[in-house]
């Protein structure tokens, strides 16, 4: 009886040591990426909102681009790629020239 308890305890210690030493990706298994692709855009003349995003993936490499109309009148365009080896790599470009209109004069109130 003592030999069985000792064998069970030894097996439990070996199992625990194996569990603790195992890397998380081998413990749970790494799920393969799934291909996808999406896009959206908003252009509202009334409010001046103009932005969008498009992205796609083959399951390993993600590529995409997003843009936004900045308050200074330029359009910022970010083109990027992302994967597990290189991480997120972005290229930022601007279209147009920044414009800074003169501020409106403060209202003057009479007596």
C-alpha positions as CSV (number, residue, x, y, z in Angstrom):
1,X,0.0,0.0,0.0
2,X,2.8,2.4,0.9
3,X,4.6,1.5,-2.4
4,X,1.4,2.4,-4.4
5,X,1.1,5.8,-2.6
6,X,4.8,6.5,-3.2
7,X,4.4,5.6,-6.9
8,X,1.4,7.9,-7.2
9,X,3.2,10.7,-5.4
10,X,6.2,10.3,-7.7
11,X,3.9,10.3,-10.8
12,X,2.2,13.4,-9.6
13,X,5.5,15.2,-9.1
14,X,6.7,14.2,-12.6
15,X,3.4,15.4,-14.1
16,X,3.5,18.7,-12.2
17,X,7.2,19.3,-13.3
18,X,6.3,18.5,-16.9
19,X,3.3,20.9,-16.7
20,X,5.4,23.7,-15.2
21,X,8.3,23.3,-17.6
22,X,6.1,23.3,-20.7
23,X,5.9,26.4,-22.8
24,X,2.4,28.0,-23.1
25,X,2.2,27.5,-26.9
26,X,2.9,23.8,-26.5
27,X,0.5,23.5,-23.6
28,X,-2.5,25.0,-25.4
29,X,-1.4,24.7,-29.0
30,X,-1.2,27.7,-31.3
31,X,-4.2,28.3,-33.4
32,X,-3.5,29.0,-37.0
33,X,-4.6,32.4,-38.3
34,X,-7.7,32.8,-40.3
35,X,-7.8,34.8,-43.5
36,X,-10.1,37.9,-43.5
37,X,-10.7,41.2,-45.1
38,X,-12.7,44.3,-44.3
39,X,-13.1,48.0,-45.1
40,X,-15.1,51.0,-44.2
41,X,-15.1,54.7,-45.0
42,X,-17.0,57.8,-43.8
43,X,-17.3,61.1,-45.7
44,X,-19.7,63.6,-44.2
45,X,-19.7,67.0,-45.8
46,X,-21.8,68.6,-43.1
47,X,-19.5,67.7,-40.2
48,X,-16.3,67.5,-42.2
49,X,-15.6,63.9,-41.1
50,X,-13.5,62.0,-43.7
51,X,-11.8,58.8,-42.6
52,X,-11.6,55.1,-43.5
53,X,-9.8,51.8,-43.0
54,X,-9.1,48.7,-45.1
55,X,-7.4,45.6,-43.9
56,X,-6.8,42.0,-45.0
57,X,-4.9,39.0,-43.8
58,X,-3.9,35.6,-45.3
59,X,-3.7,34.1,-41.8
60,X,-0.1,35.0,-41.3
61,X,0.5,38.5,-42.6
62,X,-1.9,41.4,-42.0
63,X,-1.8,44.4,-44.5
64,X,-3.8,47.5,-44.3
65,X,-4.3,51.2,-44.7
66,X,-6.2,53.9,-42.9
67,X,-6.7,57.6,-43.5
68,X,-8.1,60.6,-41.7
69,X,-8.6,64.2,-42.6
70,X,-6.7,66.3,-40.1
71,X,-7.9,69.6,-38.6
72,X,-5.2,71.5,-40.6
73,X,-6.6,70.3,-43.9
74,X,-4.1,67.6,-44.7
75,X,-5.0,63.9,-45.2
76,X,-2.9,61.5,-43.1
77,X,-2.5,58.0,-44.7
78,X,-1.0,55.1,-42.8
79,X,-0.1,51.9,-44.7
80,X,1.0,49.0,-42.5
81,X,1.9,45.4,-42.3
82,X,2.0,43.2,-39.2
83,X,3.2,39.6,-38.5
84,X,4.7,37.6,-35.7
85,X,8.3,38.1,-36.9
86,X,8.5,41.8,-37.8
87,X,5.6,43.1,-35.6
88,X,3.7,46.2,-36.7
89,X,5.5,48.2,-39.4
90,X,3.9,51.5,-40.6
91,X,4.5,54.0,-43.3
92,X,2.9,57.4,-42.7
93,X,2.3,59.9,-45.5
94,X,0.5,63.2,-45.8
95,X,-1.4,64.7,-48.7
96,X,-2.0,68.4,-49.1
97,X,-0.5,71.4,-47.3
98,X,-1.3,72.4,-43.7
99,X,-3.5,75.5,-43.5
100,X,-3.9,77.7,-40.4
101,X,-6.5,80.3,-41.0
102,X,-6.4,83.5,-38.9
103,X,-8.5,83.3,-35.8
104,X,-11.8,85.1,-35.8
105,X,-11.8,88.3,-33.8
106,X,-13.2,88.0,-30.3
107,X,-16.8,89.4,-30.0
108,X,-17.0,92.9,-28.6
109,X,-20.0,93.7,-26.5
110,X,-21.1,97.2,-25.9
111,X,-22.4,98.6,-22.6
